[in-house]
Amino acid sequence: MKSITLSQAVEGCILEKRAKQLSAHTVADYRNAYRKFLNYVDPDTPLTDITPELVKRFLADLSKSQPAPAGVAPRPVKPLSKKTILNIHTALSALWTWAVEAGYVTEHILRAVPRPKPEQRTIAPLSEEDIRALLNACNRSRTYNRPGKRECNNQRVTGLRDRAIILLLVDTGVRASELCNLTVADADFKNNRITVMGKGDKERTLPISASTGRALWKYLNAERVDDTFTHRLFTTTEGKPLDRKVLLKLLKRLGQKVDVHNCNPHRFRHTFAISFLRNGGNAYALQMALGHATLAMVNKYLALAQADLEAAHKTASPVANWQL
């Protein structure tokens, strides 16, 4: 059996992931996980010398430590969430799966390392009032004061784009990466639908409302900076393709303007799913719209929608209200 080092194994595994044409986002997640492990273990360590106990200590230390954020500007440090640590465990498991299949090791040590249990996060959809406030925030900047002059605000140059983004997120429930990867050709205004490339390169076509279609059309014809390289649907003011980090910053800034907390792309996805079920949509149609392989996540939305229905019934039931 040929012996290789940890860094060589990481390089070989990443090459395989790229050869399988995984998305750039997925490959970047693998790289990030392996970078953390390489910072913890000497990169020249023979792969066969790494034990389950070492991996357990690494994951345990991640849950306690607060890694310093990259960059020069000081920013608050945050401990890694259990979900992030689970993702790192998954990435390491993929590394050892590759190594076993390639014949570099005989034992899949990650099978002896328990999978971390992620936090059960509350599903908190945005309200109608939240959405309307965010849409209003797209048009004008924050009100500000100037010495000796009255309060004022300005027309936002990205107002049409940001309105189109919010409507598309809440109208379809697409993931952040799916929205950022949309091209102009993916928007079908004649039939009011968009074509999305989801996880695993699985394509799906989603209907959009007439209002969302009009917002997209206005943005494309009045404000969008042409991106001659990728023809991405959403671009920055410099014509660069919008990415997930820029999208998250945009939504957070809009949320701060109108006191909508935790304003992030995934919360719009929750909002779409819950509203879809509340308004009579069925679970299988929702599964297809969200691009889920199973009904597991949809069942969580169903449970929440059912709880809402029961709460509404207690308030609105004629029998209860009339005390019959």
C-alpha positions in Angstrom: 0.0 0.0 0.0 1.4 3.4 -1.0 1.6 5.9 1.8 0.5 9.5 1.3 0.4 12.5 3.5 -2.8 14.3 4.7 -2.1 17.2 2.4 -1.7 14.9 -0.6 -4.9 13.1 0.3 -6.8 16.5 0.4 -5.4 17.5 -3.0 -6.4 14.1 -4.5 -9.9 14.2 -3.0 -10.5 17.8 -4.2 -9.4 16.8 -7.7 -11.9 14.0 -7.7 -14.7 16.3 -6.5 -13.9 18.7 -9.3 -13.7 15.8 -11.8 -17.2 14.9 -10.8 -18.2 18.4 -11.7 -19.6 19.3 -8.2 -20.6 23.0 -8.0 -17.9 25.5 -7.2 -19.8 26.3 -3.9 -19.6 22.6 -2.8 -15.9 22.3 -3.7 -15.2 25.5 -1.7 -17.0 24.0 1.3 -14.8 20.9 1.1 -11.7 23.1 0.9 -12.8 25.2 3.9 -13.3 22.1 6.0 -10.0 20.5 5.0 -8.2 23.8 5.6 -9.4 23.7 9.2 -8.2 20.1 9.7 -4.8 20.9 8.1 -4.4 23.8 10.5 -5.0 21.3 13.4 -2.9 18.4 12.1 0.6 18.6 10.5 -0.1 18.5 6.7 2.9 16.1 6.3 1.3 13.5 8.7 0.9 10.1 6.9 -2.8 9.5 6.4 -2.5 6.1 7.9 -1.2 7.7 11.2 -4.4 9.7 11.7 -6.7 8.0 14.3 -10.4 8.3 15.2 -9.3 9.8 18.5 -7.5 12.6 16.8 -10.5 13.5 14.7 -12.7 13.4 17.8 -10.4 15.9 19.6 -10.4 18.1 16.5 -14.2 18.3 16.4 -14.4 18.8 20.1 -11.9 21.7 20.0 -13.9 23.3 17.1 -17.0 23.3 19.3 -15.2 25.1 22.1 -12.8 27.5 20.2 -13.7 30.7 18.5 -11.7 30.9 15.2 -10.5 34.4 14.3 -12.3 35.7 11.2 -10.2 36.3 8.1 -9.3 39.8 7.0 -7.7 42.9 8.5 -10.6 44.8 9.9 -11.6 43.6 13.4 -14.8 41.7 13.6 -16.6 39.8 16.4 -15.6 36.1 16.6 -18.3 33.4 16.8 -18.0 29.8 17.8 -18.7 27.3 15.1 -22.3 26.0 15.1 -23.1 22.3 15.5 -24.4 22.3 11.9 -21.0 23.6 10.6 -19.2 21.0 12.7 -21.5 18.3 11.2 -20.6 19.6 7.7 -16.9 19.3 8.5 -17.5 15.7 9.7 -19.2 15.0 6.4 -16.3 16.5 4.5 -13.7 14.4 6.4 -15.9 11.3 5.9 -15.8 12.0 2.1 -12.0 12.3 2.3 -11.6 8.9 3.9 -14.2 7.3 1.5 -12.0 8.5 -1.3 -8.8 7.2 0.4 -10.3 3.8 1.0 -11.6 3.5 -2.6 -8.2 4.6 -3.9 -6.4 2.1 -1.8 -4.4 4.5 0.4 -6.0 3.3 3.7 -7.8 0.2 4.7 -9.9 1.6 7.5 -12.6 4.3 7.2 -11.9 5.9 10.5 -14.8 8.5 10.4 -17.2 5.6 10.9 -15.8 5.4 14.4 -16.4 9.1 15.0 -20.0 10.0 16.1 -21.7 12.5 13.8 -22.4 15.7 15.7 -26.1 16.5 16.2 -27.0 19.9 14.8 -29.1 22.4 16.6 -32.9 22.2 16.0 -33.4 25.8 14.8 -36.8 27.4 15.0 -38.5 27.9 11.6 -39.5 31.6 11.7 -41.1 32.8 8.5 -41.3 36.5 7.6 -44.7 38.1 8.0 -46.6 40.0 5.3 -45.8 43.2 7.2 -42.1 42.3 7.1 -42.1 41.7 3.3 -44.0 45.0 2.6 -41.5 46.9 4.8 -38.5 45.3 3.0 -40.0 46.2 -0.4 -40.5 49.8 0.7 -36.9 49.9 2.0 -35.7 49.2 -1.6 -36.7 52.6 -2.9 -35.0 55.1 -0.6 -31.9 55.3 1.5 -31.9 55.7 5.2 -32.9 59.2 6.3 -29.9 61.2 7.4 -29.1 64.7 8.8 -26.8 67.4 7.5 -25.7 70.3 9.6 -28.1 73.2 9.1 -30.3 71.3 6.7 -33.5 69.2 7.0 -33.6 65.5 7.1 -33.4 63.8 3.7 -32.9 60.5 1.9 -31.9 59.5 -1.6 -33.3 57.3 -4.4 -31.4 54.0 -4.2 -29.7 53.1 -7.5 -30.3 49.4 -6.9 -34.0 49.8 -6.0 -35.5 47.9 -8.9 -32.9 45.1 -8.6 -33.5 44.7 -4.9 -37.3 44.7 -5.2 -37.0 42.0 -7.9 -34.8 39.9 -5.7 -37.1 40.0 -2.7 -40.2 39.2 -4.8 -38.4 36.3 -6.5 -37.1 34.9 -3.1 -40.6 35.0 -1.5 -42.4 33.9 -4.7 -40.3 30.7 -5.4 -38.3 29.8 -2.3 -35.1 29.4 -4.3 -31.8 29.0 -2.5 -29.3 31.8 -2.4 -26.9 30.1 -4.7 -29.7 29.3 -7.1 -30.7 32.9 -7.3 -27.2 34.1 -7.8 -26.5 31.6 -10.6 -29.6 32.6 -12.6 -28.9 33.9 -16.1 -31.0 36.3 -18.2 -31.9 33.3 -20.4 -33.4 31.5 -17.3 -36.2 34.0 -17.1 -39.2 33.3 -19.3 -41.4 36.4 -19.3 -43.9 35.0 -21.8 -44.8 32.1 -19.6 -43.9 33.7 -16.2 -41.4 31.1 -15.0 -37.7 30.7 -14.3 -35.4 27.8 -14.8 -33.2 27.0 -11.8 -30.2 24.7 -11.5 -30.3 23.1 -8.1 -28.2 20.8 -6.0 -26.7 17.9 -7.9 -27.1 19.8 -11.1 -30.8 19.0 -11.1 -32.8 21.5 -13.2 -36.3 22.6 -12.3 -38.7 25.1 -13.7 -40.6 27.3 -11.3 -43.7 29.5 -12.0 -43.6 33.1 -10.8 -46.4 35.5 -10.3 -47.2 38.3 -12.7 -45.9 40.9 -10.1 -42.6 39.2 -9.8 -42.3 38.9 -13.6 -43.0 42.7 -14.0 -40.4 43.5 -11.3 -37.8 41.4 -13.1 -38.6 42.9 -16.5 -38.4 46.5 -15.1 -35.0 45.8 -13.5 -33.6 44.2 -16.7 -34.8 47.1 -18.9 -34.0 50.0 -16.7 -31.3 49.3 -14.1 -29.3 46.1 -14.8 -25.6 46.5 -15.6 -24.8 44.1 -18.5 -22.4 41.3 -17.6 -20.9 40.3 -20.9 -19.1 37.3 -19.5 -21.8 35.2 -17.8 -25.0 37.1 -18.5 -26.1 36.6 -14.9 -29.5 37.9 -14.1 -28.5 39.8 -11.0 -25.4 41.9 -11.0 -23.7 44.5 -8.9 -23.5 48.2 -9.8 -20.1 47.4 -11.4 -21.6 44.7 -13.6 -20.1 41.8 -11.5 -22.2 38.7 -10.9 -24.0 38.9 -7.5 -22.8 36.2 -5.1 -24.1 34.8 -1.9 -22.1 37.0 0.4 -23.2 40.2 -1.4 -26.8 38.9 -1.4 -26.7 38.3 2.4 -25.2 41.7 3.1 -27.9 43.3 0.9 -30.7 41.6 2.8 -29.2 42.3 6.2 -28.9 46.0 5.4 -32.5 46.2 4.2 -33.6 44.4 7.3 -31.7 46.8 9.6 -33.4 49.8 7.9 -36.9 48.5 8.8 -36.1 46.5 12.0 -36.6 43.1 10.3 -34.2 40.8 12.2 -32.4 37.8 10.8 -33.1 38.8 7.3 -31.3 36.2 5.2 -32.1 34.2 2.0 -33.0 31.0 3.9 -35.7 32.8 5.9 -37.4 33.7 2.6 -37.3 30.1 1.7 -39.1 29.2 4.9 -41.6 32.0 4.3 -42.4 30.7 0.8 -42.8 27.1 2.1 -45.1 28.0 5.0 -47.2 30.4 3.0 -47.5 27.8 0.2 -49.0 25.3 2.6 -51.1 27.8 4.5 -52.7 28.8 1.2 -53.6 25.3 0.1 -50.5 24.1 -1.7 -49.8 20.3 -1.4 -46.7 18.8 0.1 -45.5 17.0 -3.1 -45.7 20.2 -5.2 -43.8 22.0 -2.5 -41.1 19.3 -2.5 -40.6 19.8 -6.2 -40.6 23.6 -5.9 -38.0 23.5 -3.2 -35.8 20.9 -5.0 -35.8 18.5 -2.0 -34.9 14.9 -2.6 -37.2 13.7 0.2 -40.2 15.0 2.1 -38.3 15.2 5.4 -38.0 19.0 5.4 -41.5 19.5 3.9 -42.9 17.5 6.8 -41.4 20.1 9.2 -43.2 22.8 7.3 -46.4 20.8 7.3 -46.3 20.4 11.1 -45.8 24.2 11.5 -48.6 24.9 9.1 -50.9 22.5 10.9 -50.1 24.2 14.2 -51.0 27.6 12.7 -54.3 26.2 11.5 -55.2 24.8 14.9 -54.3 28.2 16.5 -56.3 30.1 14.0 -59.3 27.7 14.5 -59.3 28.4 18.3 -59.5 32.1 17.5 -61.9 32.0 14.5 -64.1 29.0 15.1 -67.8 30.1 15.3 -68.5 27.4 17.9 -65.8 28.8 20.2 -66.6 32.4 19.6 -70.3 32.0 20.0 -69.9 29.8 23.0 -72.4 27.3 21.6 
